Amino acid sequence: MNPKILIFGAYGFLGSYLCDYLKDTYKIYKIGRNPNSQIQVKRFNQRDIQKIIKLIKPKIIINLIAETNVDLCEKKKKHCLKVNFEIVKNIVNSVIKLKYNIFFLQISSDQVYSGKGPHDEKKIKPLNQYSLSKKYSEKWSSKINSCILRTNFFGFSKDKNKVTFTDWIYRSLKRKKKINAYKNIFFSPLYVKTLCKYLNFILKQKITGIYNLGSKDYISKAEYIHFIAKRYKFDIKLINTINYEQKNLAMRPLDMRMNSMKISKKLKLKLPTVKNEITKMLKNRKNYK
């Protein structure tokens, strides 16, 4: 019988891809807020979470739940902490209370970094409430047998009602809408399907600790947008390439480049370049509309 995995946030962008990737290897139990979820949870308090864990008895728990709207997190700090930290706290406390031998995988963010990159895992410097909440969740996750991943990923959403950064670029340019492309924001993302493959490696080996997981190089947000625009032969004149200036409610890090050598050595991975990852994504979605 396949090992049981309990996935919080299974119906989100990453969750939808990950469940498909793992479905032949694991018995997956998907948790969501909506009534049509396999397991519906409304409050995510410790009592309810503990009850679910006790009923299913999973070998692995993955938490993908996150409030990623950075300005909303700054405006509604209690909401931010409730979603990004308290749910993690309740999962961890439930595992401790039940004394189950469970491997916990917590997805964190490259936004815990600020200042000049590439960043290794040793030093983090949160600039806003979102990244601070992620820092708290990392610390709490470390109380049990866990792997915490600081990552960034891209791809087209499987749900047409949910829009990723890539979806926004494609739809905007296809509709001939002008968009801003920031040439001073840098990151080291992976294609979501590549990330799923690496997550599977982690689940098999059950490595513990905090790791960066990204591409071996980096790209600016502007370069990323231009790469996609050229692939689909959109009008480049629609793209306004500028520097990002801190005008929003929340401060944002500009350099989120990560050094992922620690996990590369641990899992013996040959990490891909960002442009190869984008090319892979575009080949997989040739008929995207």
C-alpha positions as CSV (number, residue, x, y, z in Angstrom):
1,M,0.0,0.0,0.0
2,N,1.3,3.5,-0.9
3,P,2.3,5.7,2.0
4,K,-0.2,8.3,3.1
5,I,0.4,12.0,2.5
6,L,-1.8,14.8,4.0
7,I,-1.5,17.9,1.9
8,F,-2.7,21.3,3.3
9,G,-3.4,23.7,0.5
10,A,-3.7,20.9,-2.1
11,Y,-6.0,22.9,-4.4
12,G,-3.7,25.9,-4.9
13,F,-1.2,26.4,-7.8
14,L,1.6,24.3,-6.5
15,G,-0.8,21.8,-4.8
16,S,-2.6,21.0,-8.1
17,Y,0.7,20.1,-9.8
18,L,2.1,18.3,-6.9
19,C,-0.9,16.1,-6.3
20,D,-0.8,15.0,-10.0
21,Y,2.9,14.3,-9.7
22,L,2.7,12.2,-6.5
23,K,-0.6,10.4,-7.2
24,D,0.9,7.1,-8.4
25,T,3.4,6.9,-5.6
26,Y,1.4,8.0,-2.5
27,K,-2.1,7.8,-1.1
28,I,-3.0,11.5,-1.1
29,Y,-5.4,13.2,1.2
30,K,-6.2,16.7,0.0
31,I,-7.2,19.5,2.4
32,G,-8.9,22.7,1.3
33,R,-11.4,25.3,2.5
34,N,-14.1,24.7,-0.2
35,P,-17.1,22.4,0.3
36,N,-15.9,20.3,-2.7
37,S,-12.5,19.6,-1.1
38,Q,-11.7,16.0,-0.3
39,I,-11.3,17.1,3.3
40,Q,-12.8,20.4,4.1
41,V,-11.4,22.4,6.9
42,K,-12.8,25.8,7.8
43,R,-10.9,26.9,10.9
44,F,-7.6,25.1,10.9
45,N,-7.4,25.1,14.7
46,Q,-5.3,22.6,16.5
47,R,-8.3,20.6,17.6
48,D,-9.6,20.0,14.1
49,I,-6.1,19.4,12.6
50,Q,-5.3,16.9,15.3
51,K,-8.5,15.1,14.7
52,I,-7.7,14.7,10.9
53,I,-4.1,13.6,11.6
54,K,-5.4,11.0,14.1
55,L,-8.0,9.7,11.6
56,I,-5.7,9.4,8.6
57,K,-2.4,8.6,10.3
58,P,-0.2,10.0,7.4
59,K,3.5,9.3,7.1
60,I,4.0,12.7,5.5
61,I,2.4,16.1,5.9
62,I,3.0,18.9,3.4
63,N,1.9,22.5,4.0
64,L,1.4,24.6,1.0
65,I,-1.1,27.1,2.6
66,A,0.1,30.7,2.3
67,E,-1.3,34.2,2.1
68,T,1.1,35.6,-0.6
69,N,-0.4,39.0,-1.2
70,V,2.4,41.1,0.3
71,D,0.4,44.3,0.7
72,L,-2.6,42.6,2.2
73,C,-0.3,40.9,4.7
74,E,1.1,44.4,5.7
75,K,-2.4,45.8,6.0
76,K,-4.0,42.9,7.8
77,K,-1.2,41.6,10.0
78,K,-3.4,39.3,12.1
79,H,-4.8,37.6,9.0
80,C,-1.2,37.2,7.7
81,L,-0.1,35.5,10.9
82,K,-3.2,33.4,11.1
83,V,-2.6,31.9,7.7
84,N,1.2,31.9,7.4
85,F,2.1,31.1,10.9
86,E,-0.7,29.8,13.1
87,I,-1.7,27.0,10.8
88,V,1.9,25.8,10.8
89,K,2.0,26.1,14.5
90,N,-1.2,24.0,14.9
91,I,0.1,21.3,12.5
92,V,3.4,21.0,14.4
93,N,1.7,21.1,17.8
94,S,-0.7,18.4,16.7
95,V,2.2,16.1,15.6
96,I,4.0,16.7,18.9
97,K,0.8,16.0,20.9
98,L,0.0,12.8,19.0
99,K,3.7,11.6,19.2
100,Y,3.4,10.3,15.6
101,N,6.5,9.7,13.5
102,I,5.6,12.1,10.7
103,F,7.9,13.9,8.2
104,F,6.8,17.5,7.7
105,L,7.5,19.5,4.5
106,Q,7.0,23.3,4.9
107,I,7.2,25.5,1.8
108,S,8.8,28.9,2.7
109,S,9.8,31.8,0.5
110,D,12.8,33.5,-1.0
111,Q,11.3,36.8,0.3
112,V,12.9,36.1,3.7
113,Y,16.1,37.5,2.1
114,S,17.0,41.1,1.4
115,G,20.2,42.9,0.5
116,K,22.6,41.7,-2.1
117,G,22.5,38.1,-3.2
118,P,23.0,35.3,-4.0
119,H,21.9,34.4,-0.5
120,D,22.8,31.3,1.4
121,E,20.6,29.8,4.2
122,K,22.5,31.3,7.1
123,K,21.3,34.9,7.0
124,I,17.8,36.1,6.5
125,K,16.4,39.6,6.8
126,P,12.6,40.0,6.5
127,L,11.5,43.4,5.1
128,N,7.7,43.0,5.5
129,Q,5.0,41.2,7.4
130,Y,4.7,38.4,4.9
131,S,8.4,37.5,5.1
132,L,8.3,37.8,8.9
133,S,5.4,35.4,9.1
134,K,7.4,32.9,7.0
135,K,10.4,33.3,9.4
136,Y,8.1,32.4,12.3
137,S,6.7,29.4,10.5
138,E,10.2,28.1,9.7
139,K,11.2,28.4,13.3
140,W,8.1,26.5,14.5
141,S,8.5,23.8,11.8
142,S,12.0,23.1,13.1
143,K,10.5,21.7,16.3
144,I,9.7,18.4,14.5
145,N,11.1,16.1,11.9
146,S,10.9,18.6,9.0
147,C,12.3,20.0,5.8
148,I,11.8,23.7,5.2
149,L,12.3,25.0,1.6
150,R,12.9,28.6,0.6
151,T,11.9,28.6,-3.0
152,N,10.2,30.5,-5.9
153,F,8.5,28.9,-8.8
154,F,6.5,29.7,-12.0
155,G,4.1,28.2,-14.4
156,F,0.7,28.4,-16.0
157,S,-2.3,27.8,-13.6
158,K,-4.4,24.7,-14.2
159,D,-7.4,26.7,-12.9
160,K,-8.5,29.5,-15.2
161,N,-10.0,31.4,-12.3
162,K,-6.6,31.6,-10.6
163,V,-3.9,33.8,-12.2
164,T,-0.2,33.3,-11.7
165,F,2.5,35.8,-12.6
166,T,3.0,34.0,-15.9
167,D,-0.7,33.9,-16.6
168,W,-0.9,37.7,-16.0
169,I,2.0,38.3,-18.4
170,Y,0.4,36.1,-21.1
171,R,-3.1,37.4,-20.8
172,S,-2.1,41.1,-20.5
173,L,0.1,41.0,-23.6
174,K,-2.3,38.9,-25.6
175,R,-5.0,41.6,-24.9
176,K,-2.5,44.3,-25.9
177,K,-2.4,45.8,-22.4
178,K,0.7,47.7,-21.4
179,I,2.6,46.2,-18.4
180,N,5.6,47.3,-16.3
181,A,8.7,45.0,-16.3
182,Y,11.1,45.6,-13.4
183,K,14.8,45.3,-14.4
184,N,16.1,45.6,-10.9
185,I,14.2,42.7,-9.3
186,F,16.1,39.4,-9.4
187,F,15.2,35.9,-8.5
188,S,16.2,32.2,-9.0
189,P,12.9,30.4,-9.7
190,L,12.1,26.9,-10.9
191,Y,9.4,25.7,-13.3
192,V,6.7,24.2,-11.1
193,K,7.0,20.7,-12.6
194,T,10.7,20.7,-11.8
195,L,10.0,21.7,-8.3
196,C,7.5,18.8,-7.9
197,K,10.2,16.4,-9.1
198,Y,12.6,17.7,-6.5
199,L,10.0,17.7,-3.8
200,N,9.5,14.0,-4.6
201,F,13.3,13.4,-4.1
202,I,13.0,15.1,-0.7
203,L,10.0,13.0,0.4
204,K,11.9,9.8,-0.6
205,Q,15.1,10.7,1.3
206,K,13.3,12.7,4.1
207,I,16.2,15.2,4.4
208,T,15.8,17.6,7.3
209,G,16.8,21.2,7.8
210,I,16.4,24.5,6.0
211,Y,17.3,24.7,2.3
212,N,17.2,27.1,-0.6
213,L,15.8,25.4,-3.7
214,G,16.0,27.3,-7.0
215,S,17.7,27.5,-10.3
216,K,21.5,27.6,-10.5
217,D,21.5,31.1,-11.9
218,Y,19.0,34.1,-11.8
219,I,16.9,36.4,-14.0
220,S,15.3,39.8,-13.6
221,K,11.5,40.1,-13.7
222,A,12.0,42.2,-16.9
223,E,14.0,39.5,-18.6
224,Y,11.4,36.9,-17.6
225,I,8.6,38.9,-19.2
226,H,10.6,39.6,-22.4
227,F,11.5,35.9,-22.8
228,I,7.8,35.0,-22.7
229,A,6.8,37.9,-25.0
230,K,9.3,36.9,-27.6
231,R,8.2,33.2,-27.5
232,Y,4.6,34.2,-28.2
233,K,5.6,37.0,-30.6
234,F,3.8,39.6,-28.6
235,D,4.4,43.3,-29.2
236,I,7.5,44.2,-27.2
237,K,6.4,47.9,-27.2
238,L,3.7,47.0,-24.7
239,I,6.4,46.3,-22.1
240,N,7.6,49.3,-20.1
241,T,11.0,48.2,-18.7
242,I,11.8,50.2,-15.6
243,N,13.3,50.1,-12.1
244,Y,11.0,49.2,-9.3
245,E,10.6,51.9,-6.7
246,Q,9.2,51.3,-3.2
247,K,5.8,52.9,-3.4
248,N,3.5,50.1,-2.2
249,L,2.4,49.6,1.4
250,A,4.9,46.8,2.0
251,M,8.6,47.0,1.5
252,R,9.8,44.4,-1.0
253,P,13.2,42.8,-1.5
254,L,14.8,43.5,-4.9
255,D,17.5,40.8,-4.9
256,M,16.1,37.4,-4.1
257,R,18.8,35.4,-5.8
258,M,19.5,32.2,-3.9
259,N,22.5,30.0,-3.6
260,S,21.1,26.4,-3.7
261,M,24.4,24.5,-3.5
262,K,23.5,23.1,-0.1
263,I,20.5,21.1,-1.4
264,S,22.2,20.4,-4.7
265,K,25.0,18.6,-2.8
266,K,22.6,16.9,-0.4
267,L,20.4,15.4,-3.1
268,K,23.1,15.2,-5.8
269,L,21.1,17.4,-8.1
270,K,22.3,19.2,-11.2
271,L,20.2,22.4,-11.0
272,P,18.9,23.9,-14.2
273,T,19.3,27.4,-15.5
274,V,16.2,29.7,-15.4
275,K,16.0,30.1,-19.2
276,N,16.0,26.3,-19.7
277,E,13.2,26.1,-17.1
278,I,11.2,28.8,-19.0
279,T,11.7,26.9,-22.2
280,K,10.5,23.7,-20.7
281,M,7.4,25.4,-19.4
282,L,6.6,26.9,-22.8
283,K,7.1,23.6,-24.6
284,N,4.7,21.9,-22.1
285,R,2.0,24.6,-22.7
286,K,2.2,25.1,-26.5
287,N,-1.6,25.3,-26.8
288,Y,-2.1,27.6,-23.8
289,K,-5.0,30.0,-24.4
